[in-house]
Structure formats: structure tokens, C-alpha cells
């Protein structure tokens, strides 16, 4: 306060500055602490100390102004109760700005810029395949392999889950480890969907001879006598195959290198 004369030469106390921790700041002066900056502002015939904005890394920002902080943009704003604070308003990814609610793509996954527990996060939402966005649980085919988009809190993946079985005009999905009977009677085979590194392997496990009401499983390298025939499960080009011979001509079976089951 300063003792001054008004226009009528009457003494009065005039407000000339704001005092903060023993320091005087005159009208329109500003100062800052670690989080905010302030102004000594005229209000009628008095002075008030008012928050002018926010401070980050010694840089002052006005109310409503945005600034980068790590992988996100924050905004200096005034709450409904009059308090000043900062809030996340956007994500930064590879130099691009994405507002809260925006989505973006990268390599094998796509993400959303969102708020969780009051914090901005770049959250994986789903997978990318052939320029298409997939959600958690969606599947797609690559040759004979089936992949599933798997999104978890700490890890997302294009998970190998099965094989594609093509049966005439049908496409049948088989899970890893699944076994099934395939082929046209009487020569049928037991197939298995297996994993081979990062791909699938459609294996033929054994031969399966089906005639009339009877069905017979024959392991590779052996033969069985069924009626008047010998049915052998031999290896042909590295895969089990069925060969028949007369039941009274067993030397042909031994010649093929198979044994009785």
C-alpha cells in the first residue's frame, strides 16, 4: 500500500503491488513457481494475484495452450471450480499428433489414443492384415495356416491357431493338435494339424481303410489282412499311402518293407 492524494487532495491508501514470500511484484508483474506462473492484476481499485498459466521445463504456457510432454500433448486449462491444471489432450506417434479418441496404424497392429485412469495412453486395439483392421479374436488365413488376432493388456500377437482343410467346395478350420479322418473310402487317412516353427504342418498320421461297415486304422509300416485282401500302409514320397495285395501273397507285403500290425 502507498499513502497517496486523490484528485480532491484527500489522502488515501493506494494498492501498488502484490507481496509473495517477502517479494513485491507491482501491477502487471509476473512470477512463477515450478508448476504455474502468476500475475499481479488490477481489479477495480485493488490488486489481485491471479494464475496466468502453467509452467513446464521453465517454459510458460497460457491458459488453453498445448505443449508436448514425452509421447503426449498436454493443455493448460482452468477447471470449473477455478483451479488451474494440465490435462492430456493428444498422443504423439512418429512425429504425428493424434487427439484423444483418434486411431492410427503401425506395422502389424492399430492403436487408439485414449484416456485410462486419468492418463493418456496409446492402446493397442487390434491387428493389421492385408491393410484391414482386425479386432481381438478375429481370424484370417495365410495359405493353409489360420492366425488369430490376440490383444492382451501387456502383449498383442498374431497367434497361429490352426490349419485350413479344403474339402471340395468347403473350407474347414482345424485347431492345432486336432486330428480327423480325410479322404474318399475305402482309402482314407488320419490327418493332424501341427505347428512347424511359425507355420502349420498338415501331417498324415496313419492310414484308415474303410469298407462297408468296417473301419480299420493301419499304422505306417505295417499291414492288416481284411477279408481276402492285405492292406498295407506304406511310405510314398514321405507320406503314408495305402496299397492292396492278395492275402495269399504276403511276400509282396514283406517286399514293400511292411510288417503285420
C-alpha positions in Angstrom: 0.0 0.0 0.0 1.1 3.6 -0.6 -0.2 6.7 1.0 -1.4 9.0 -1.9 -3.5 12.0 -2.7 -6.6 11.7 -4.7 -7.9 14.3 -7.2 -9.5 16.1 -4.3 -6.2 16.2 -2.4 -7.6 13.7 0.1 -5.2 11.1 1.5 -5.9 7.5 0.8 -4.2 4.1 0.7 -3.4 3.1 -2.9 -2.6 -0.5 -3.8 0.7 -0.6 -5.8 1.9 -4.2 -5.6 1.5 -7.8 -4.5 3.7 -9.4 -1.9 4.7 -13.0 -2.2 7.2 -14.5 0.2 8.5 -11.0 1.0 9.0 -10.0 -2.6 6.9 -7.1 -4.0 5.5 -7.5 -7.5 4.0 -4.4 -9.0 0.9 -4.1 -11.1 1.2 -6.4 -14.3 4.3 -8.0 -12.9 4.6 -11.8 -13.3 6.4 -14.6 -11.4 6.4 -18.4 -11.4 6.9 -21.4 -9.3 7.6 -25.0 -10.6 4.1 -25.6 -11.8 2.3 -22.2 -12.5 3.0 -18.6 -13.3 1.1 -15.7 -11.7 0.3 -12.0 -12.4 -0.4 -9.1 -10.1 -3.5 -7.9 -11.7 -5.6 -4.7 -11.2 -9.2 -5.3 -10.1 -11.0 -2.0 -9.7 -9.1 0.0 -7.1 -7.3 -3.1 -5.7 -4.8 -5.7 -6.9 -5.2 -9.4 -7.0 -2.8 -12.3 -7.5 -4.1 -14.5 -10.3 -2.8 -17.6 -12.0 -1.8 -16.7 -15.6 -0.9 -20.2 -16.8 1.2 -23.3 -16.4 5.0 -23.9 -16.3 6.8 -26.9 -17.8 10.6 -27.2 -18.1 10.8 -23.5 -17.2 8.6 -22.6 -20.2 5.4 -20.6 -19.5 2.1 -21.5 -21.2 -1.1 -19.5 -21.4 -4.5 -21.0 -20.4 -5.7 -23.1 -23.3 -2.2 -23.5 -24.8 -0.9 -27.0 -25.6 2.7 -28.3 -25.1 4.5 -31.6 -25.8 5.5 -33.8 -22.8 7.0 -37.1 -23.6 4.8 -39.0 -26.0 1.8 -36.8 -25.4 0.4 -33.3 -25.7 -1.0 -31.6 -22.6 -3.1 -28.5 -22.3 -3.0 -25.8 -19.6 -6.7 -25.2 -18.6 -8.9 -23.8 -15.9 -11.3 -26.2 -14.1 -14.9 -25.5 -13.4 -14.0 -24.6 -9.8 -11.5 -22.0 -11.0 -8.4 -24.1 -10.2 -5.7 -24.3 -12.9 -4.3 -27.6 -14.0 -2.9 -29.5 -17.0 -4.6 -32.4 -18.8 -3.7 -34.8 -21.6 -5.3 -33.9 -25.0 -3.4 -35.9 -27.6 -0.8 -38.6 -28.4 2.4 -38.2 -30.4 3.4 -41.1 -32.6 6.3 -40.9 -35.1 6.0 -37.1 -35.0 2.3 -37.1 -35.7 -0.3 -35.7 -33.4 -3.4 -37.8 -32.6 -6.2 -36.3 -30.5 -7.8 -38.3 -27.7 -10.2 -40.7 -29.5 -8.2 -40.8 -32.7 -6.8 -44.1 -34.0 -3.6 -44.9 -36.0 -1.9 -47.9 -37.6 1.7 -49.2 -37.4 3.1 -52.4 -38.9 1.1 -55.4 -37.6 -1.2 -53.5 -35.1 -3.5 -50.5 -34.8 -3.9 -48.3 -31.8 -6.2 -45.7 -30.2 -5.2 -42.6 -28.3 -7.3 -42.7 -25.2 -7.7 -41.9 -21.5 -7.3 -44.6 -18.9 -7.4 -43.7 -15.1 -7.0 -40.1 -16.0 -3.8 -40.7 -18.0 -3.3 -40.6 -21.8 -2.3 -44.0 -23.3 -1.5 -45.4 -26.7 -3.6 -48.5 -26.5 -3.4 -51.5 -28.9 -6.9 -52.2 -30.2 -6.4 -54.8 -32.8 -4.2 -56.3 -35.6 -3.5 -55.3 -39.2 -3.6 -57.8 -42.0 -3.7 -57.1 -45.7 -4.5 -53.4 -45.0 -7.5 -54.4 -43.0 -8.1 -53.7 -39.3 -8.9 -56.8 -37.2 -10.3 -56.9 -33.6 -9.3 -59.2 -30.8 -10.4 -62.7 -31.7 -10.7 -62.1 -35.5 -9.1 -64.7 -37.7 -7.5 -64.8 -41.1 -5.9 -67.4 -43.5 -2.5 -67.4 -45.0 -2.2 -70.4 -47.3 -3.0 -73.4 -45.0 -2.4 -71.5 -41.7 -5.1 -69.8 -39.5 -4.0 -66.8 -37.5 -6.0 -65.1 -34.7 -5.6 -61.5 -33.6 -4.9 -61.7 -29.8 -4.9 -58.4 -27.8 -4.0 -58.6 -24.1 -3.1 -55.9 -21.6 0.7 -56.4 -21.8 1.1 -58.2 -25.1 -0.6 -58.4 -28.5 0.1 -61.1 -31.2 -0.9 -62.6 -34.5 -1.3 -66.1 -32.9 -1.0 -69.3 -35.0 -4.1 -71.3 -34.0 -4.9 -73.8 -36.7 -4.9 -75.2 -40.2 -7.2 -74.8 -43.2 -8.7 -78.1 -44.5 -10.1 -77.8 -48.0 -12.9 -80.3 -48.7 -14.3 -79.9 -52.2 -16.1 -76.5 -52.0 -15.8 -76.3 -48.2 -13.2 -74.7 -46.0 -12.9 -76.3 -42.6 -11.0 -74.8 -39.7 -8.9 -77.2 -37.7 -7.3 -76.2 -34.4 -3.6 -77.0 -33.7 -3.4 -80.6 -32.4 -6.8 -81.6 -34.0 -7.0 -85.0 -35.7 -9.6 -86.0 -38.3 -10.3 -88.6 -41.0 -9.9 -87.4 -44.5 -10.2 -88.9 -48.0 -12.6 -91.0 -50.1 -13.5 -94.5 -48.9 -12.1 -97.1 -48.9 -8.7 -95.3 -48.8 -8.8 -92.7 -46.1 -6.2 -91.2 -43.8 -5.8 -89.8 -40.3 -4.7 -86.2 -40.6 -3.3 -83.9 -37.9 -2.8 -80.1 -37.7 0.6 -79.5 -36.2 2.8 -76.4 -35.7 6.2 -76.2 -37.5 8.1 -73.1 -36.2 5.9 -70.1 -37.2 3.8 -72.1 -39.7 1.5 -75.1 -39.7 2.1 -78.6 -40.9 -0.7 -80.8 -42.2 0.5 -84.3 -41.2 -0.8 -87.7 -42.3 -0.5 -89.8 -39.2 -1.8 -93.1 -40.4 -3.8 -95.0 -43.0 -7.5 -95.6 -42.4 -9.2 -98.3 -44.5 -13.0 -98.2 -44.6 -15.1 -100.8 -46.3 -18.8 -101.4 -45.7 -19.5 -101.0 -42.0 -15.9 -101.7 -41.0 -13.1 -99.2 -40.4 -9.5 -100.1 -39.8 -6.7 -98.0 -38.6 -3.3 -99.1 -40.0 -0.1 -97.5 -38.7 2.7 -96.6 -41.2 5.0 -99.5 -42.0 2.5 -102.3 -41.3 -0.3 -104.3 -42.9 -3.5 -106.0 -42.0 -5.5 -108.8 -43.5 -9.0 -107.6 -44.2 -11.2 -110.2 -45.9 -9.3 -111.6 -48.9 -7.0 -108.6 -49.1 -3.9 -107.4 -47.5 -4.0 -103.7 -46.8 -0.6 -102.1 -46.3 0.2 -98.5 -45.1 3.4 -97.7 -47.0 5.5 -94.5 -47.3 5.2 -92.8 -50.7 7.1 -89.5 -51.2 7.4 -89.2 -47.4 3.7 -89.6 -46.8 1.6 -92.6 -45.7 -0.2 -94.3 -48.6 -2.5 -97.4 -48.9 -1.6 -100.3 -51.1 -3.5 -103.6 -51.5 -2.3 -107.1 -52.3 -3.8 -110.6 -52.3 -4.0 -112.1 -48.8 -2.3 -115.3 -50.1 0.7 -113.3 -51.5 2.3 -112.0 -48.4 5.8 -111.8 -49.9 4.6 -108.7 -51.7 4.0 -107.1 -48.3 7.4 -108.0 -47.0 9.0 -106.9 -50.2 7.5 -103.5 -49.6 9.1 -103.4 -46.2 5.9 -103.6 -44.1 5.2 -106.0 -41.2 2.0 -107.3 -39.7 0.2 -104.8 -37.4 
